[in-house]
C-alpha cells in the first residue's frame, strides 16, 4: 500500500488522446463521461483537481470526418482550433451532468518563462481551485510554435502536465495512458516483460528501456512520460503512470493501492530537499 497517497489534496490528472478516442478515430463518449464522473466525485470529496487533456487534434479530425492529420502546420493548427472548441463543449456537457463546473486554460511555454505571466497563470489556477472549479488545461496549439529563440511549444502534453503539476504545487500527477505502467521492455511484444512498481530515479538506463511513440493520434511515447517523471522528481514531486482503460482506477490509486508505476523520490532525497 502507498498510504501516503491518501493524503494527496491537490492532484493533476493527465489523459492522452488515445484514451479519449476509439481505435477507429471516433470520440469515445463513454470515456468523457467516466472521466467527468470520477473527477467530479473527487472534487466534491474535497480534492483539488486539475485536468490536463490531450485530444484536440483527434476530436477535430472526428468533427470534420477526416482520418489523416494535415501535413502543414497551419492545417494542424486549424484542426486543433476546431477540436479544442468541440472538446471543451464535451467536457462542459459531461461535467454538468454531475453538477461540476470546468474552466479552460490554454498555455504556451513562453508564459512560464516570464515571471509576471507565470504569476498571472498561477493566480488563475488558484482562483479556480478555490471556487471548486476544475481547470481543463491544454497547450494552445493554434499559436504554439518553435522558431529561433521564440519557443512557445511544450513539445507534448506529458511535459505540459509535469510543468503544470509544479506550477500549481500539486501533491501528485496521475498520468493515464494506454499501458499499465513502465516495463523493462515492450509488453506488447514481450510476454515476459516486468512492470516496475516503483522508480526513485529516472536514470539513463531507465530511459534506454523506453520505446518509441504511441498511437497515430497522440504525439507522446514512453520517453516523454519518463522525462515528465524525471522533471517531477527533480522538483520533489510524485507521479503515478497507469492505464486509462477503467478510469475508476483513479480512486484506487488515491487509496494507495499498488497500481501502475509510482515515481517517488527516495526518503533520504526528500529529507535533503526539505
Kinemage of the C-alpha trace (Angstrom):
@kinemage 1
@onewidth
@group {chain A} dominant
@subgroup {mainchain}
@vectorlist {calphas} color= white
{ca unk a 1} P 0.000 0.000 0.000
{ca unk a 2} L 1.151 3.508 -0.839
{ca unk a 3} L -0.693 5.007 2.102
{ca unk a 4} L 0.868 8.456 1.739
{ca unk a 5} L -1.140 8.936 -1.477
{ca unk a 6} L -4.318 9.014 0.594
{ca unk a 7} L -3.235 12.425 1.858
{ca unk a 8} L -2.941 13.940 -1.605
{ca unk a 9} L -5.012 17.120 -1.714
{ca unk a 10} L -4.115 18.854 -4.983
{ca unk a 11} L -3.935 16.417 -7.882
{ca unk a 12} L -3.190 16.842 -11.574
{ca unk a 13} L -4.732 14.245 -13.886
{ca unk a 14} L -3.321 13.874 -17.395
{ca unk a 15} L -5.160 11.893 -20.038
{ca unk a 16} L -3.878 11.177 -23.533
{ca unk a 17} L -5.603 11.314 -26.892
{ca unk a 18} L -5.660 7.541 -27.332
{ca unk a 19} L -7.593 7.242 -24.073
{ca unk a 20} L -10.331 9.588 -25.319
{ca unk a 21} L -10.729 8.221 -28.838
{ca unk a 22} L -11.830 4.844 -30.148
{ca unk a 23} L -9.465 2.745 -32.239
{ca unk a 24} L -11.241 3.870 -35.407
{ca unk a 25} L -10.694 7.549 -34.637
{ca unk a 26} L -14.074 8.461 -33.166
{ca unk a 27} L -14.739 10.291 -29.913
{ca unk a 28} L -15.158 7.846 -27.028
{ca unk a 29} L -18.108 9.450 -25.269
{ca unk a 30} L -18.101 6.833 -22.506
{ca unk a 31} L -14.573 7.830 -21.542
{ca unk a 32} L -15.532 11.517 -21.361
{ca unk a 33} L -18.471 10.597 -19.132
{ca unk a 34} L -16.420 8.322 -16.851
{ca unk a 35} L -13.706 10.933 -16.502
{ca unk a 36} L -16.272 13.601 -15.612
{ca unk a 37} L -17.855 11.287 -13.029
{ca unk a 38} L -14.568 10.350 -11.334
{ca unk a 39} L -13.111 13.858 -11.209
{ca unk a 40} L -16.405 15.413 -10.083
{ca unk a 41} L -16.661 12.851 -7.284
{ca unk a 42} L -13.118 13.605 -6.145
{ca unk a 43} L -13.754 17.343 -6.288
{ca unk a 44} L -16.876 17.040 -4.167
{ca unk a 45} L -14.869 14.959 -1.679
{ca unk a 46} L -12.575 17.935 -1.113
{ca unk a 47} L -9.787 17.188 -3.566
{ca unk a 48} L -8.453 19.976 -5.770
{ca unk a 49} L -8.346 18.629 -9.312
{ca unk a 50} L -6.587 19.935 -12.426
{ca unk a 51} L -7.138 18.083 -15.704
{ca unk a 52} L -4.517 18.219 -18.454
{ca unk a 53} L -6.210 16.845 -21.528
{ca unk a 54} L -4.881 15.932 -24.923
{ca unk a 55} L -7.313 15.200 -27.715
{ca unk a 56} L -7.959 18.455 -29.573
{ca unk a 57} L -6.475 17.140 -32.815
{ca unk a 58} L -8.284 13.810 -32.578
{ca unk a 59} L -11.632 15.415 -31.718
{ca unk a 60} L -11.168 17.972 -34.516
{ca unk a 61} L -10.425 15.273 -37.072
{ca unk a 62} L -13.517 13.367 -35.973
{ca unk a 63} L -15.634 16.529 -36.166
{ca unk a 64} L -14.534 17.089 -39.772
{ca unk a 65} L -14.694 13.364 -40.563
{ca unk a 66} L -11.083 13.149 -41.747
{ca unk a 67} L -8.761 10.245 -40.991
{ca unk a 68} L -5.329 11.725 -41.704
{ca unk a 69} L -3.644 14.523 -39.823
{ca unk a 70} L -2.867 17.517 -42.087
{ca unk a 71} L 0.772 17.810 -43.097
{ca unk a 72} L 1.058 21.595 -42.921
{ca unk a 73} L 1.401 23.462 -39.629
{ca unk a 74} L -1.474 25.882 -40.446
{ca unk a 75} L -3.647 22.887 -41.302
{ca unk a 76} L -2.841 21.197 -37.994
{ca unk a 77} L -3.481 24.401 -36.072
{ca unk a 78} L -6.825 24.875 -37.810
{ca unk a 79} L -7.902 21.339 -36.870
{ca unk a 80} L -6.745 21.980 -33.295
{ca unk a 81} L -8.821 25.173 -33.131
{ca unk a 82} L -11.928 23.248 -34.160
{ca unk a 83} L -11.106 20.314 -31.893
{ca unk a 84} L -10.350 22.464 -28.863
{ca unk a 85} L -13.759 24.105 -29.083
{ca unk a 86} L -15.525 20.776 -29.546
{ca unk a 87} L -13.531 19.091 -26.773
{ca unk a 88} L -14.383 21.773 -24.229
{ca unk a 89} L -18.015 21.521 -25.288
{ca unk a 90} L -17.856 17.795 -24.471
{ca unk a 91} L -16.205 18.390 -21.118
{ca unk a 92} L -18.649 21.138 -20.180
{ca unk a 93} L -21.598 18.944 -21.143
{ca unk a 94} L -20.452 15.787 -19.337
{ca unk a 95} L -19.207 17.525 -16.192
{ca unk a 96} L -22.514 19.401 -15.950
{ca unk a 97} L -24.253 16.012 -15.578
{ca unk a 98} L -22.509 15.808 -12.198
{ca unk a 99} L -23.126 19.453 -11.283
{ca unk a 100} L -19.457 20.267 -11.789
{ca unk a 101} L -18.158 23.425 -13.457
{ca unk a 102} L -14.974 23.412 -15.527
{ca unk a 103} L -12.833 26.229 -16.883
{ca unk a 104} L -10.364 26.267 -19.750
{ca unk a 105} L -6.708 27.272 -19.535
{ca unk a 106} L -4.633 27.259 -22.732
{ca unk a 107} L -0.885 27.642 -22.247
{ca unk a 108} L 2.176 28.311 -24.345
{ca unk a 109} L 5.637 27.713 -22.951
{ca unk a 110} L 6.671 31.368 -23.060
{ca unk a 111} L 4.021 32.088 -20.414
{ca unk a 112} L 6.054 30.252 -17.793
{ca unk a 113} L 9.310 31.842 -18.925
{ca unk a 114} L 8.239 35.326 -17.804
{ca unk a 115} L 7.699 35.931 -14.059
{ca unk a 116} L 4.683 38.222 -14.476
{ca unk a 117} L 2.946 35.819 -16.852
{ca unk a 118} L 3.721 32.892 -14.571
{ca unk a 119} L 2.311 34.783 -11.597
{ca unk a 120} L -0.883 35.557 -13.511
{ca unk a 121} L -1.495 31.973 -14.616
{ca unk a 122} L -0.715 30.689 -11.100
{ca unk a 123} L -3.268 33.118 -9.683
{ca unk a 124} L -5.818 31.888 -12.217
{ca unk a 125} L -5.284 28.279 -11.186
{ca unk a 126} L -5.569 29.186 -7.501
{ca unk a 127} L -8.746 31.205 -8.045
{ca unk a 128} L -10.439 28.411 -9.987
{ca unk a 129} L -9.472 25.764 -7.434
{ca unk a 130} L -10.651 27.981 -4.588
{ca unk a 131} L -14.053 28.101 -6.290
{ca unk a 132} L -14.018 24.274 -6.623
{ca unk a 133} L -13.871 24.611 -10.406
{ca unk a 134} L -11.807 22.072 -12.337
{ca unk a 135} L -9.344 23.712 -14.752
{ca unk a 136} L -9.019 21.873 -18.068
{ca unk a 137} L -5.545 22.576 -19.435
{ca unk a 138} L -4.096 22.112 -22.892
{ca unk a 139} L -1.349 23.609 -24.968
{ca unk a 140} L -2.538 26.451 -27.171
{ca unk a 141} L -1.816 24.550 -30.380
{ca unk a 142} L -3.310 27.242 -32.589
{ca unk a 143} L -0.424 29.617 -31.880
{ca unk a 144} L 2.336 27.477 -30.346
{ca unk a 145} L 5.480 27.317 -32.478
{ca unk a 146} L 9.195 26.669 -32.155
{ca unk a 147} L 11.010 29.383 -34.040
{ca unk a 148} L 14.566 30.574 -33.380
{ca unk a 149} L 14.686 31.903 -29.809
{ca unk a 150} L 10.912 32.266 -29.577
{ca unk a 151} L 9.937 28.853 -28.247
{ca unk a 152} L 6.283 28.574 -27.308
{ca unk a 153} L 5.721 24.804 -27.541
{ca unk a 154} L 5.913 22.456 -24.574
{ca unk a 155} L 6.551 19.643 -27.037
{ca unk a 156} L 3.891 17.284 -25.709
{ca unk a 157} L 1.220 17.169 -23.019
{ca unk a 158} L 3.242 14.789 -20.860
{ca unk a 159} L 5.774 17.570 -20.359
{ca unk a 160} L 2.971 20.103 -20.002
{ca unk a 161} L 1.272 18.083 -17.250
{ca unk a 162} L 4.502 17.847 -15.264
{ca unk a 163} L 5.104 21.579 -15.562
{ca unk a 164} L 1.500 22.313 -14.558
{ca unk a 165} L 1.853 19.998 -11.548
{ca unk a 166} L 4.866 22.013 -10.459
{ca unk a 167} L 3.196 25.382 -11.128
{ca unk a 168} L 0.154 24.568 -9.003
{ca unk a 169} L 2.182 22.844 -6.276
{ca unk a 170} L 0.406 19.518 -6.800
{ca unk a 171} L 0.897 16.640 -4.399
{ca unk a 172} L 0.558 14.155 -7.234
{ca unk a 173} L 0.413 13.793 -11.006
{ca unk a 174} L -1.602 10.823 -12.226
{ca unk a 175} L -0.676 10.197 -15.849
{ca unk a 176} L -3.209 7.997 -17.616
{ca unk a 177} L -2.099 6.178 -20.730
{ca unk a 178} L -2.797 3.098 -22.846
{ca unk a 179} L -0.307 0.991 -20.870
{ca unk a 180} L -0.329 -0.322 -17.279
{ca unk a 181} L 2.909 1.392 -16.307
{ca unk a 182} L 6.607 1.279 -17.128
{ca unk a 183} L 8.051 -2.105 -18.078
{ca unk a 184} L 11.624 -3.250 -18.556
{ca unk a 185} L 10.695 -3.938 -22.204
{ca unk a 186} L 7.712 -3.583 -24.509
{ca unk a 187} L 4.947 -5.778 -23.008
{ca unk a 188} L 3.014 -5.929 -26.283
{ca unk a 189} L 5.832 -7.847 -27.965
{ca unk a 190} L 7.483 -9.403 -24.897
{ca unk a 191} L 5.151 -11.532 -22.724
{ca unk a 192} L 7.875 -11.826 -20.087
{ca unk a 193} L 8.135 -8.052 -19.611
{ca unk a 194} L 8.295 -6.966 -15.965
{ca unk a 195} L 6.380 -3.990 -14.588
{ca unk a 196} L 8.303 -1.541 -12.395
{ca unk a 197} L 6.101 -0.793 -9.375
{ca unk a 198} L 8.313 1.994 -8.002
{ca unk a 199} L 11.033 4.139 -9.554
{ca unk a 200} L 13.032 6.631 -7.497
{ca unk a 201} L 15.435 7.880 -10.156
{ca unk a 202} L 14.933 8.129 -13.921
{ca unk a 203} L 18.449 7.199 -14.969
{ca unk a 204} L 19.835 6.867 -18.481
{ca unk a 205} L 19.498 3.110 -18.083
{ca unk a 206} L 15.794 3.520 -17.359
{ca unk a 207} L 15.402 5.881 -20.324
{ca unk a 208} L 17.105 3.353 -22.589
{ca unk a 209} L 14.378 0.830 -21.843
{ca unk a 210} L 11.632 3.147 -23.149
{ca unk a 211} L 10.057 2.546 -26.529
{ca unk a 212} L 9.017 4.925 -29.308
{ca unk a 213} L 5.873 6.921 -29.926
{ca unk a 214} L 2.398 5.663 -29.162
{ca unk a 215} L -0.753 5.730 -31.250
{ca unk a 216} L -1.379 7.512 -34.537
{ca unk a 217} L -3.433 10.190 -32.784
{ca unk a 218} L -1.107 11.003 -29.895
{ca unk a 219} L 2.324 12.605 -30.055
{ca unk a 220} L 3.846 11.115 -26.912
{ca unk a 221} L 5.520 7.849 -26.039
{ca unk a 222} L 7.119 6.261 -23.011
{ca unk a 223} L 10.170 8.505 -23.336
{ca unk a 224} L 8.092 11.652 -22.865
{ca unk a 225} L 6.430 10.116 -19.810
{ca unk a 226} L 9.789 9.288 -18.280
{ca unk a 227} L 11.019 12.817 -18.976
{ca unk a 228} L 7.942 14.163 -17.202
{ca unk a 229} L 8.602 11.857 -14.248
{ca unk a 230} L 12.251 12.922 -14.100
{ca unk a 231} L 11.227 16.589 -14.097
{ca unk a 232} L 8.843 15.988 -11.200
{ca unk a 233} L 11.384 14.010 -9.188
{ca unk a 234} L 13.853 16.860 -9.650
{ca unk a 235} L 11.226 19.167 -8.137
{ca unk a 236} L 10.444 16.766 -5.265
{ca unk a 237} L 7.026 15.813 -6.637
{ca unk a 238} L 5.436 12.474 -7.392
{ca unk a 239} L 3.732 10.726 -10.280
{ca unk a 240} L 1.818 7.540 -10.978
{ca unk a 241} L 1.688 6.146 -14.514
{ca unk a 242} L -1.317 3.888 -15.022
{ca unk a 243} L -3.713 2.576 -17.641
{ca unk a 244} L -6.755 4.665 -18.570
{ca unk a 245} L -8.987 1.772 -19.655
{ca unk a 246} L -11.098 1.935 -16.478
{ca unk a 247} L -10.964 5.475 -15.154
{ca unk a 248} L -12.285 4.476 -11.722
{ca unk a 249} L -8.715 3.258 -11.227
{ca unk a 250} L -8.029 6.831 -10.091
{ca unk a 251} L -9.984 6.125 -6.888
{ca unk a 252} L -7.810 3.088 -6.158
{ca unk a 253} L -4.588 4.980 -6.880
{ca unk a 254} L -5.560 7.651 -4.369
{ca unk a 255} L -6.484 4.953 -1.841
{ca unk a 256} L -2.874 3.820 -2.008
{ca unk a 257} L -3.199 0.557 -3.904
{ca unk a 258} L -0.169 -0.632 -5.856
{ca unk a 259} L -1.314 0.283 -9.345
{ca unk a 260} L 0.899 1.223 -12.263
{ca unk a 261} L 4.358 2.689 -11.746
{ca unk a 262} L 4.926 5.051 -8.828
{ca unk a 263} L 7.657 7.638 -9.318
{ca unk a 264} L 8.733 8.925 -5.924
{ca unk a 265} L 11.991 10.248 -4.526
{ca unk a 266} L 13.888 8.132 -2.008
{ca unk a 267} L 13.235 9.085 1.646
{ca unk a 268} L 16.766 10.408 2.079
{ca unk a 269} L 16.401 12.588 -1.029
{ca unk a 270} L 13.143 14.021 0.304
{ca unk a 271} L 14.809 14.719 3.656
{ca unk a 272} L 17.692 16.548 1.988
{ca unk a 273} L 15.317 18.572 -0.182
{ca unk a 274} L 13.400 19.710 2.880
